[in-house]
Amino acid sequence: MKINLSPQRRDGSLAVSVLGAVLSINGESFDFSQMADGDTLPARAINCEWFFGDVHKSAGEIELTLILPLPANFSPAQAFPEPLIVTSDGPVALPQPLPITEPTEEPAA
């Protein structure tokens, strides 16, 4: 499965996992096992705010695009994400934000 990411500044979290042709997003499952090579599932047929664009299947591989929520402390890896090639079942590692740093107090002079 190839997952493209489309970054968008928004609060919220995204948890993705894969089990065969089933993609789970924040605990909701989407089963693409009925898709045949050459099939396209229009985005409007998927009732989920995280999908961005159609889902395609070509040469046995499902390709789709998900919105990647960018927090205020987003990282370059989140702002310019590489496509994720998923070859095994389980949680999908998404790009992580930069650490939140606490403001430091300057010593009194």
C-alpha positions as CSV (number, residue, x, y, z in Angstrom):
1,M,0.0,0.0,0.0
2,K,1.3,3.5,-0.9
3,I,0.0,6.3,1.4
4,N,0.7,9.8,0.2
5,L,0.3,12.5,2.8
6,S,-1.2,16.0,2.2
7,P,-0.2,18.3,5.1
8,Q,-2.8,20.7,6.4
9,R,-2.5,23.0,9.4
10,R,-5.2,21.7,11.9
11,D,-5.4,20.3,15.3
12,G,-6.3,16.7,15.8
13,S,-4.5,13.4,15.7
14,L,-4.2,10.8,13.1
15,A,-3.5,7.1,13.9
16,V,-3.2,4.8,10.9
17,S,-2.7,1.0,10.8
18,V,-2.9,-1.6,8.0
19,L,-4.1,-5.2,8.0
20,G,-3.9,-6.5,4.4
21,A,-6.1,-4.3,2.3
22,V,-7.9,-2.9,5.3
23,L,-6.8,0.6,6.4
24,S,-7.8,1.8,9.9
25,I,-7.8,5.5,10.6
26,N,-8.4,6.5,14.2
27,G,-10.1,3.2,14.9
28,E,-12.4,3.3,11.8
29,S,-11.7,0.6,9.2
30,F,-11.9,0.9,5.4
31,D,-11.7,-2.3,3.5
32,F,-10.3,-2.1,0.0
33,S,-10.0,-5.8,-0.6
34,Q,-12.8,-5.8,-3.2
35,M,-10.9,-3.4,-5.5
36,A,-9.4,-5.0,-8.7
37,D,-6.4,-3.8,-10.6
38,G,-7.4,-0.6,-12.5
39,D,-10.2,0.3,-10.1
40,T,-10.6,3.8,-8.7
41,L,-12.8,4.5,-5.7
42,P,-13.9,8.2,-5.8
43,A,-13.2,10.2,-2.6
44,R,-16.8,11.2,-2.4
45,A,-17.7,7.5,-1.9
46,I,-15.6,7.4,1.3
47,N,-17.2,9.0,4.4
48,C,-14.1,10.1,6.2
49,E,-12.5,13.5,6.6
50,W,-9.0,12.2,6.4
51,F,-9.1,11.0,2.8
52,F,-7.9,13.5,0.2
53,G,-8.6,12.3,-3.3
54,D,-9.5,9.0,-4.9
55,V,-8.2,5.6,-4.0
56,H,-6.5,3.7,-6.9
57,K,-5.4,0.1,-7.3
58,S,-2.7,-0.7,-9.9
59,A,-0.4,-3.7,-10.2
60,G,-1.8,-5.1,-7.0
61,E,-1.0,-2.0,-5.0
62,I,-3.5,0.3,-3.4
63,E,-2.5,4.0,-3.5
64,L,-4.3,6.7,-1.6
65,T,-3.8,10.1,0.0
66,L,-4.5,11.1,3.6
67,I,-4.6,14.5,5.2
68,L,-1.8,14.9,7.6
69,P,-2.7,17.3,10.5
70,L,0.1,19.8,11.2
71,P,0.3,21.0,14.8
72,A,1.8,24.4,15.6
73,N,5.2,22.7,16.2
74,F,5.2,20.8,12.9
75,S,8.5,19.4,11.6
76,P,10.0,19.7,8.1
77,A,9.2,15.9,7.7
78,Q,5.5,16.7,8.3
79,A,5.5,19.8,6.1
80,F,7.1,18.0,3.2
81,P,6.3,14.3,3.7
82,E,7.6,11.5,1.7
83,P,5.1,8.8,0.4
84,L,4.8,5.9,2.8
85,I,5.3,2.5,1.3
86,V,3.6,0.0,3.7
87,T,4.8,-3.6,3.3
88,S,3.7,-5.1,6.5
89,D,0.6,-5.2,8.7
90,G,0.5,-3.0,11.8
91,P,0.7,0.6,12.8
92,V,2.0,3.1,10.2
93,A,4.7,5.4,11.4
94,L,3.8,9.0,10.5
95,P,6.2,11.9,10.5
96,Q,6.4,13.5,14.0
97,P,6.3,17.1,15.1
98,L,9.2,19.0,16.6
99,P,9.6,18.8,20.4
100,I,7.7,21.4,22.3
101,T,10.2,23.6,24.1
102,E,9.3,25.6,27.2
103,P,10.3,29.2,27.2
104,T,13.3,29.8,29.4
105,E,13.4,32.7,31.9
106,E,16.4,35.0,31.7
107,P,18.2,35.5,35.0
108,A,17.5,38.9,36.7
109,A,20.3,41.3,36.2
